[in-house]
Amino acid sequence: MFDGFWDNVFRYPRYLITIVLGLFLNTFEPFIPLLKRPITLIALVGLFLGGMFFLTFTLRAMLGLSTI
């Protein structure tokens, strides 16, 4: 009854990594052609950094970690 139990249990981390990696690759694959041109590369990097700063400042203000 429990012949292959531990084999199945040890397959789950590999399955999880495969699912997460596939999701990541399919999400960012449409942006690869945009990264070939310098203008869109600068715009995408600026948008990403601006979003990260916005998120950081918003969370810091909401949690009361700094005085703004």
Distance bins in CASP14 RR format, pairs under 12 A and 6 or more apart:
PFRMAT RR
TARGET T0000
AUTHOR 0000-0000-0000
RMODE 2
METHOD distances of the structure
MODEL  1
2 8 0 0 0 0 1 0 0 0 0 0 0
2 9 0 0 0 0 0 1 0 0 0 0 0
4 10 0 0 0 0 1 0 0 0 0 0 0
4 11 0 0 0 0 0 1 0 0 0 0 0
5 11 0 0 0 0 0 1 0 0 0 0 0
5 12 0 0 0 0 0 1 0 0 0 0 0
6 12 0 0 0 0 0 1 0 0 0 0 0
7 14 0 0 0 0 0 1 0 0 0 0 0
8 14 0 0 0 0 0 1 0 0 0 0 0
8 15 0 0 0 0 0 1 0 0 0 0 0
9 15 0 0 0 0 0 1 0 0 0 0 0
10 16 0 0 0 0 0 1 0 0 0 0 0
11 17 0 0 0 0 0 1 0 0 0 0 0
11 18 0 0 0 0 0 1 0 0 0 0 0
12 18 0 0 0 0 0 1 0 0 0 0 0
12 19 0 0 0 0 0 1 0 0 0 0 0
13 19 0 0 0 0 0 1 0 0 0 0 0
13 20 0 0 0 0 0 1 0 0 0 0 0
14 20 0 0 0 0 0 1 0 0 0 0 0
14 21 0 0 0 0 0 1 0 0 0 0 0
15 21 0 0 0 0 0 1 0 0 0 0 0
15 22 0 0 0 0 0 1 0 0 0 0 0
16 22 0 0 0 0 0 1 0 0 0 0 0
16 23 0 0 0 0 0 1 0 0 0 0 0
17 23 0 0 0 0 0 1 0 0 0 0 0
17 24 0 0 0 0 0 1 0 0 0 0 0
18 24 0 0 0 0 0 1 0 0 0 0 0
18 25 0 0 0 0 0 1 0 0 0 0 0
19 25 0 0 0 0 0 1 0 0 0 0 0
19 26 0 0 0 0 0 1 0 0 0 0 0
20 26 0 0 0 0 0 1 0 0 0 0 0
20 27 0 0 0 0 0 1 0 0 0 0 0
21 27 0 0 0 0 0 1 0 0 0 0 0
21 28 0 0 0 0 0 1 0 0 0 0 0
22 28 0 0 0 0 0 1 0 0 0 0 0
22 29 0 0 0 0 1 0 0 0 0 0 0
23 29 0 0 0 0 0 1 0 0 0 0 0
24 31 0 0 0 0 0 1 0 0 0 0 0
25 31 0 0 0 0 0 1 0 0 0 0 0
25 32 0 0 0 0 1 0 0 0 0 0 0
26 32 0 0 0 0 0 1 0 0 0 0 0
28 34 0 0 0 0 0 1 0 0 0 0 0
28 35 0 0 0 0 1 0 0 0 0 0 0
28 44 0 0 0 0 0 1 0 0 0 0 0
28 48 0 0 0 0 0 1 0 0 0 0 0
29 35 0 0 0 0 0 1 0 0 0 0 0
30 44 0 0 0 0 0 1 0 0 0 0 0
31 37 0 0 0 0 0 1 0 0 0 0 0
31 40 0 0 0 0 1 0 0 0 0 0 0
31 41 0 0 0 0 1 0 0 0 0 0 0
31 43 0 0 0 0 0 1 0 0 0 0 0
31 44 1 0 0 1 0 0 0 0 0 0 0
31 45 0 0 0 0 0 1 0 0 0 0 0
31 47 0 0 0 0 0 1 0 0 0 0 0
31 48 0 0 0 0 0 1 0 0 0 0 0
32 40 0 0 0 0 0 1 0 0 0 0 0
32 41 0 0 0 0 0 1 0 0 0 0 0
32 44 0 0 0 0 0 1 0 0 0 0 0
33 40 0 0 0 0 1 0 0 0 0 0 0
33 41 0 0 0 0 0 1 0 0 0 0 0
33 44 0 0 0 0 0 1 0 0 0 0 0
34 40 1 0 1 0 0 0 0 0 0 0 0
34 41 1 0 0 1 0 0 0 0 0 0 0
34 42 0 0 0 0 0 1 0 0 0 0 0
34 43 0 0 0 0 1 0 0 0 0 0 0
34 44 1 0 0 1 0 0 0 0 0 0 0
34 45 0 0 0 0 0 1 0 0 0 0 0
34 47 0 0 0 0 0 1 0 0 0 0 0
35 41 1 0 1 0 0 0 0 0 0 0 0
35 42 0 0 0 0 0 1 0 0 0 0 0
35 43 0 0 0 0 0 1 0 0 0 0 0
35 44 1 0 0 1 0 0 0 0 0 0 0
35 45 0 0 0 0 1 0 0 0 0 0 0
35 48 0 0 0 0 0 1 0 0 0 0 0
36 44 0 0 0 0 0 1 0 0 0 0 0
37 43 0 0 0 0 1 0 0 0 0 0 0
37 44 0 0 0 0 0 1 0 0 0 0 0
38 44 0 0 0 0 0 1 0 0 0 0 0
38 45 0 0 0 0 0 1 0 0 0 0 0
39 45 0 0 0 0 0 1 0 0 0 0 0
39 46 0 0 0 0 0 1 0 0 0 0 0
40 46 0 0 0 0 0 1 0 0 0 0 0
40 47 0 0 0 0 0 1 0 0 0 0 0
41 47 0 0 0 0 0 1 0 0 0 0 0
41 48 0 0 0 0 0 1 0 0 0 0 0
42 48 0 0 0 0 0 1 0 0 0 0 0
42 49 0 0 0 0 0 1 0 0 0 0 0
43 49 0 0 0 0 0 1 0 0 0 0 0
43 50 0 0 0 0 0 1 0 0 0 0 0
44 50 0 0 0 0 0 1 0 0 0 0 0
44 51 0 0 0 0 0 1 0 0 0 0 0
45 51 0 0 0 0 0 1 0 0 0 0 0
45 52 0 0 0 0 0 1 0 0 0 0 0
46 52 0 0 0 0 1 0 0 0 0 0 0
46 53 0 0 0 0 1 0 0 0 0 0 0
46 54 0 0 0 0 0 1 0 0 0 0 0
47 53 0 0 0 0 0 1 0 0 0 0 0
47 54 0 0 0 0 0 1 0 0 0 0 0
48 54 0 0 0 0 0 1 0 0 0 0 0
48 55 0 0 0 0 0 1 0 0 0 0 0
49 55 0 0 0 0 0 1 0 0 0 0 0
49 56 0 0 0 0 0 1 0 0 0 0 0
50 56 0 0 0 0 1 0 0 0 0 0 0
50 57 0 0 0 0 1 0 0 0 0 0 0
50 58 0 0 0 0 0 1 0 0 0 0 0
51 57 0 0 0 0 1 0 0 0 0 0 0
51 58 0 0 0 0 1 0 0 0 0 0 0
51 59 0 0 0 0 0 1 0 0 0 0 0
52 58 0 0 0 0 0 1 0 0 0 0 0
52 59 0 0 0 0 0 1 0 0 0 0 0
53 59 0 0 0 0 0 1 0 0 0 0 0
53 60 0 0 0 0 0 1 0 0 0 0 0
54 60 0 0 0 0 0 1 0 0 0 0 0
54 61 0 0 0 0 0 1 0 0 0 0 0
55 61 0 0 0 0 0 1 0 0 0 0 0
55 62 0 0 0 0 0 1 0 0 0 0 0
56 62 0 0 0 0 0 1 0 0 0 0 0
56 63 0 0 0 0 0 1 0 0 0 0 0
56 65 0 0 0 0 1 0 0 0 0 0 0
56 66 0 0 0 0 0 1 0 0 0 0 0
56 68 0 0 0 0 0 1 0 0 0 0 0
57 63 0 0 0 0 0 1 0 0 0 0 0
57 64 0 0 0 0 0 1 0 0 0 0 0
57 65 0 0 0 0 0 1 0 0 0 0 0
57 66 0 0 0 0 1 0 0 0 0 0 0
57 68 1 0 0 1 0 0 0 0 0 0 0
58 64 0 0 0 0 0 1 0 0 0 0 0
58 65 0 0 0 0 0 1 0 0 0 0 0
58 66 0 0 0 0 0 1 0 0 0 0 0
58 68 0 0 0 0 0 1 0 0 0 0 0
59 65 1 0 0 1 0 0 0 0 0 0 0
59 66 0 0 0 0 0 1 0 0 0 0 0
59 68 0 0 0 0 0 1 0 0 0 0 0
60 66 1 0 1 0 0 0 0 0 0 0 0
60 67 0 0 0 0 1 0 0 0 0 0 0
60 68 1 0 0 1 0 0 0 0 0 0 0
61 67 0 0 0 0 1 0 0 0 0 0 0
61 68 1 0 1 0 0 0 0 0 0 0 0
62 68 0 0 0 0 0 1 0 0 0 0 0
END
